[in-house]
Amino acid sequence: MSLTINQAQEQIDQWIKTVGVRYFNELTNLGILMEEVGELSRLMVRIYGEQSFKESDKGKELADEMADVLWVLICLANQTGVNLTDALQKNIEKKTARDLTRHQENEKLQ
């Protein structure tokens, strides 16, 4: 099953309003987002970096940690009236215009 960004925003909004009762306030969700990014970072440095796994790291999945980050980001978008589909499209256009040749001309990437 595929899910568009708009569908994800709608589905999470419905979940929050039924199962979740209500959204946490924006600053609380910002803090939660930072926690979730930290958990993703912790797992990434163990999988791809030099740190070894601890017992508490076992059973963690990269996809689940990424989904946690996405969930809270979508909550924040819903709370602040941001349409993530539109925002992402505009961001792609901005980066394309700004970086059209920048990365191709970057000797470090050759």
C-alpha positions as CSV (number, residue, x, y, z in Angstrom):
1,M,0.0,0.0,0.0
2,S,1.4,3.4,-0.9
3,L,0.6,6.5,1.0
4,T,0.9,10.1,-0.3
5,I,2.2,12.8,2.0
6,N,-1.3,14.4,2.0
7,Q,-2.8,11.0,2.9
8,A,-0.3,10.6,5.7
9,Q,-1.1,14.1,7.1
10,E,-4.8,13.3,7.0
11,Q,-4.4,9.8,8.5
12,I,-2.2,11.0,11.4
13,D,-4.6,13.9,12.0
14,Q,-7.5,11.4,12.4
15,W,-5.4,9.2,14.6
16,I,-4.4,12.1,16.9
17,K,-8.0,13.2,17.2
18,T,-9.3,9.8,18.1
19,V,-6.7,7.5,19.6
20,G,-4.4,10.3,20.7
21,V,-7.1,12.6,22.1
22,R,-5.4,15.8,21.0
23,Y,-2.1,17.1,19.7
24,F,0.7,17.9,22.2
25,N,1.5,21.6,21.9
26,E,4.0,22.7,19.3
27,L,6.9,23.1,21.6
28,T,6.3,19.7,23.2
29,N,6.3,18.1,19.7
30,L,9.4,20.0,18.8
31,G,11.1,18.4,21.8
32,I,9.7,15.0,20.9
33,L,11.1,15.5,17.3
34,M,14.5,16.2,18.7
35,E,14.3,13.0,20.9
36,E,13.3,10.9,17.9
37,V,16.1,12.4,15.7
38,G,18.5,11.5,18.5
39,E,17.2,7.9,18.6
40,L,17.7,7.7,14.8
41,S,21.2,9.2,15.1
42,R,22.1,6.7,17.9
43,L,21.1,3.8,15.7
44,M,22.8,5.2,12.6
45,V,26.1,5.6,14.3
46,R,26.0,2.0,15.5
47,I,25.0,0.6,12.1
48,Y,27.3,2.8,9.9
49,G,29.7,4.3,12.4
50,E,32.3,3.0,14.8
51,Q,30.2,2.7,17.9
52,S,29.2,-0.8,19.1
53,F,25.7,-1.8,20.0
54,K,24.6,-1.8,23.6
55,E,22.0,-4.3,25.0
56,S,19.4,-1.5,24.9
57,D,20.0,-0.9,21.2
58,K,19.1,-4.5,20.2
59,G,15.8,-4.9,18.4
60,K,15.7,-1.3,17.1
61,E,15.0,-0.9,13.4
62,L,16.2,1.9,11.2
63,A,12.9,2.1,9.3
64,D,10.9,2.4,12.6
65,E,13.2,5.2,13.9
66,M,12.8,7.1,10.6
67,A,9.0,6.6,10.8
68,D,9.0,8.0,14.3
69,V,10.8,11.2,13.1
70,L,8.3,11.5,10.1
71,W,5.3,11.0,12.4
72,V,6.2,13.9,14.7
73,L,7.2,16.1,11.7
74,I,3.8,15.5,10.2
75,C,2.2,16.3,13.5
76,L,4.0,19.6,13.6
77,A,3.0,20.3,10.0
78,N,-0.6,19.6,10.8
79,Q,-0.5,21.9,13.8
80,T,1.1,24.8,12.0
81,G,-1.0,24.5,8.8
82,V,1.9,23.4,6.6
83,N,1.0,21.3,3.5
84,L,4.1,19.1,3.3
85,T,3.4,18.1,-0.3
86,D,3.4,21.7,-1.4
87,A,6.4,22.6,0.9
88,L,8.5,19.7,-0.4
89,Q,7.7,20.5,-4.1
90,K,8.7,24.2,-3.5
91,N,11.9,23.0,-1.7
92,I,12.8,20.7,-4.6
93,E,12.3,23.6,-7.0
94,K,14.4,26.0,-4.8
95,K,17.3,23.5,-4.5
96,T,17.2,22.7,-8.2
97,A,17.4,26.4,-9.2
98,R,20.1,27.2,-6.6
99,D,22.2,24.1,-7.1
100,L,21.8,23.4,-10.8
101,T,25.5,23.1,-11.4
102,R,26.9,23.6,-7.9
103,H,27.3,19.9,-7.0
104,Q,28.4,18.9,-10.5
105,E,31.2,21.5,-10.2
106,N,32.2,20.4,-6.7
107,E,35.6,18.7,-7.0
108,K,35.0,17.0,-3.7
109,L,32.1,15.0,-5.3
110,Q,34.1,13.8,-8.3
